[in-house]
């Protein structure tokens, strides 16, 4: 029943998107434009509105974060990210998360403050506010099709974000309401994300892990457990790493936790020489998406996969080239960078020796 309800919400969100584009088209038709311009301007208006709303959504997080003591670290749209370092903003073309329209990261000094839910709710409040403003605009101007575009777009984004599944704001809020103790894991992950953006080579990954009870549920706790598994890999404790990632994979229903565990289980399989298992993980859609990321760590894994499993030397060299180019710009902490540099060098040696 729960899955049916979620599916219906997704369907409704898609319907609202379609209605938004229809309203944008009709709005320009009423202005007397030709058919070609009606569709061109209507769709352009709807697309532009979507991006503006995404920015306002993240600004909602930033504003509520500011009210509750968060310091802005990064603000991103698509593949571009604006990072604040030493009081100055720096623009780079490296997304925080793949396939996420916009992103906000803030850092909070007082981690005993339980108002993280207010920061997470900022985007949802923006959508509700924009719906009300669009309704007021419609009443004042009688331009209901222009208003309708924004009403339906915000309804769609609100529904998608409030669902308690995946990596949505609703899922994070619901997790912290159900498990207030997970707040400490949420703050830890914020610190980790901020450090990888501000000064990654000043810390090791093991500085951002803490003990997590096996019975704890939720994406924040699972993220910490995933980092712990990666630390096991960096320390060459392969069996412990495999157990850790498998444990997360067995208990999670969060797609990001699931995919993260699978990508590192792929890495473990490559290290153990289990090509069949590696092929099994690499064929998973989410893992394929991770392997396409232009970051040093993912491209080193990709290179080993192409070399060991696919026996494709051309694709191996291609992935290695990207890994070398991104080694200094990828957001890896000190021990991660050292590990993947060494693993890449090991592959280069095997290729040179014709292994």
C-alpha positions, -999 to +999 in steps of 0.1 A: +000+000+000+029+024+009+046+018-025+013+024-043+009+057-025+044+068-034+039+058-070+007+078-071+025+109-057+052+105-084+025+103-111+008+133-097+041+152-097+047+144-133+011+155-142+018+188-124+050+193-145+030+186-177+003+211-166+030+237-159+043+234-194+008+236-208+001+267-188+033+283-200+023+276-236-013+289-233+000+320-215+019+331-246-009+320-269-032+344-251-007+372-259-012+366-296+021+350-306+024+327-336+023+289-329+061+285-332+068+313-308+040+301-284+058+268-280+093+283-280+085+310-254+062+288-234+086+259-230+115+284-224+095+301-197+087+268-180+123+256-182+137+289-169+111+288-141+123+254-131+159+265-126+149+296-108+127+275-084+156+251-079+179+281-069+152+295-046+148+260-030+184+259-020+183+295-009+155+285+014+179+260+030+206+286+032+183+312+048+169+288+074+205+276+080+216+312+085+187+317+110+198+287+130+236+294+130+249+276+098+278+290+079+275+288+041+301+264+026+288+256-009+259+264-032+256+245-065+234+244-095+238+215-119+275+208-125+286+242-111+293+249-075+301+281-056+323+274-026+330+300+001+366+299+014+382+325+037+353+349+030+357+347-008+336+327-033+352+303-058+333+288-088+342+253-100+326+228-123+323+198-099+288+187-088+284+177-051+261+148-062+254+134-096+220+140-111+209+165-084+197+198-098+209+221-070+228+217-037+235+235-005+260+227+022+263+245+055+285+240+085+273+244+121+296+249+150+271+240+177+263+204+170+241+201+200+215+223+183+186+201+172+172+226+147+187+209+117+152+200+107+144+237+102+173+240+078+162+208+060+126+223+058+138+255+041+133+243+006+098+229+013+087+262+028+100+281-003+077+260-025+047+267-003+055+304-002+059+305-040+026+288-045+009+315-023+027+343-042+017+328-076-019+327-064-017+363-053-001+372-086-030+355-104-056+374-085-039+407-090-031+404-127-057+378-139-027+362-157-037+328-143-017+308-169+016+325-160+007+320-123-004+284-131+031+276-144+046+285-111+018+269-090+021+235-108+059+235-109+061+242-071+034+216-064+055+191-083+087+199-066+070+200-032+055+165-037+088+151-049+107+166-020+084+158+008+082+121+000+100+102+029+120+081+004+155+082-011+176+114-005+148+139-004+144+165+022+113+147+034+133+115+039+159+133+060+133+151+081+113+119+087+145+101+097+155+127+123+119+129+136+119+091+140+155+088+152+166+121+169+199+103+179+208+103+142+214+141+144+250+135+154+256+114+123+239+142+102+263+168+116+293+145+110+283+141+074+280+178+070+314+183+084+328+157+061+312+173+030+324+207+041+360+195+047+362+179+012+353+212-003+373+236+019+406+218+027+406+181+019+443+175+024+442+186+060+423+156+073+421+119+068+388+100+062+392+082+096+387+117+112+351+116+101+339+082+114+324+072+147+309+040+162+274+032+149+252+007+166+242-022+142+206-016+151+206+021+140+186+028+109+186+058+086+207+072+057+228+094+080+240+065+101+244+044+069+266+071+054+289+069+084+290+031+082+299+034+045+328+058+054+340+032+079+339+005+052+361+027+030+385+033+058+388-005+061+397-006+024+423+022+028+438+002+057+438-030+036+412-047+059+394-061+029+373-088+047+361-062+072+353-038+044+332-065+026+313-073+057+306-036+064+293-028+030+273-060+028+257-052+062+246-017+049+234-032+017+213-059+035+195-035+058+191-002+038+162+009+016+179+042+007+191+042-029+222+063-022+233+040+006+226+010-016+246+024-046+275+035-024+278+000-009+276-016-043+304+006-058+327-003-030+318-039-031+328-037-068+361-023-057+365-051-032+357-077-059+384-062-082+409-063-054+401-100-047+402-109-084+365-120-083+357-109-119+323-125-119+312-106-088+327-074-102+307-078-134+276-083-114+280-051-095+292-031-125+260-040-144+238-023-118+224+009-132+233+031-101+269+017-101+272+025-138+262+061-130+289+063-103+315+049-126+308+077-151+317+104-126+348+123-136+365+120-102+398+104-096+386+077-072+357+066-095+379+066-126+406+045-109+379+019-101+367+022-137+402+017-150+408-014-129+374-028-140+381-022-177+416-038-172+407-068-151+371-077-162+366-062-197+402-066-209+398-033-227+431-016-227+418+014-246+391+021-221+416+014-193+439+041-205+410+065-211+399+061-174+434+064-162+439+097-181+408+112-165+419+099-130+453+116-134+437+149-145+413+149-116+436+136-089+442+171-074+407+185-080+386+155-068+372+160-033+392+133-015+407+136+019+444+130+025+444+092+030+419+087+002+440+106-023+472+087-012+454+054-016+440+060-051+473+075-063+491+043-052+463+021-067+466+040-100+504+036-100+500-001-094+478-004-125+503+017-145+530-008-135+510-038-145+502-023-179+539-015-184+549-050-175+522-064-198+505-083-170 
